[in-house]
Amino acid sequence: MTLRDKEAATSVSALEEPVSSLPPPSDGDADGLPPGGPWSPAYRLLTAGILLTIGGAAFEALAVATILPATVADLGGIGGYGWAFSAFMLATLIGISV
C-alpha cells in the first residue's frame, strides 16, 4: 500500500465518523445571552430600534440614489455624482453612530 492509498483511506474513514464534538444546545447562560435571543424581553426594544434605524437609513439611501441622476447637471456632470453620494453615505454613517 502506497502513502497515497493510506491518505485516501484515512480521509474516507474520517468522513464516515459522526460529528459528536458539537456541544448540546444550551439555555443561553453559557454564552452570556439571555434565553430567547434578541427578541427576549430584555433586548426587544434594542433590537427593534436597531432594525428601524437600519431600515430608515436604507430608505433614505434609496431616495437619494433615485434623485441624484436628475441632479447630475447641477453637480457639474457625472463626476459629481460619486462625490455627492459618498458624502451622503458618510454623513449618514456619522449621524447613525453619534
Backbone hydrogen bonds, N-H to C=O, Kabsch-Sander energy under -0.5 kcal/mol:
donor,donor_aa,acceptor,acceptor_aa,energy
6,K,2,T,-2.0
7,E,3,L,-2.3
8,A,4,R,-2.2
9,A,5,D,-2.4
10,T,6,K,-2.2
11,S,7,E,-2.4
12,V,8,A,-2.0
13,S,9,A,-2.0
14,A,10,T,-1.9
15,L,11,S,-1.2
16,E,12,V,-1.1
17,E,13,S,-0.7
20,S,18,P,-1.0
32,G,28,G,-0.7
32,G,29,D,-0.6
33,L,28,G,-1.3
37,G,34,P,-1.5
39,W,36,G,-0.8
40,S,37,G,-1.6
43,Y,40,S,-1.4
44,R,40,S,-1.2
47,T,43,Y,-2.6
48,A,44,R,-2.3
49,G,45,L,-2.4
50,I,46,L,-2.4
51,L,47,T,-2.4
52,L,48,A,-2.3
53,T,49,G,-2.2
54,I,50,I,-2.4
55,G,51,L,-2.4
56,G,52,L,-2.6
57,A,53,T,-2.2
58,A,54,I,-2.1
59,F,55,G,-2.3
60,E,56,G,-2.3
61,A,57,A,-2.3
62,L,58,A,-2.0
63,A,59,F,-2.0
64,V,60,E,-2.3
65,A,61,A,-2.7
66,T,62,L,-1.5
67,I,63,A,-1.9
68,L,64,V,-2.1
70,A,67,I,-0.8
71,T,67,I,-0.8
71,T,68,L,-1.1
72,V,69,P,-0.9
75,L,71,T,-1.4
76,G,73,A,-0.9
77,G,72,V,-2.1
80,G,77,G,-1.2
81,Y,78,I,-0.7
82,G,78,I,-0.8
83,W,79,G,-0.8
84,A,80,G,-2.5
85,F,81,Y,-2.3
86,S,82,G,-2.3
87,A,83,W,-2.4
88,F,84,A,-2.1
89,M,85,F,-2.5
90,L,86,S,-2.4
91,A,87,A,-2.4
92,T,88,F,-2.3
93,L,89,M,-2.4
94,I,90,L,-2.4
95,G,91,A,-2.5
96,I,92,T,-2.5
97,S,93,L,-2.0
98,V,94,I,-2.3
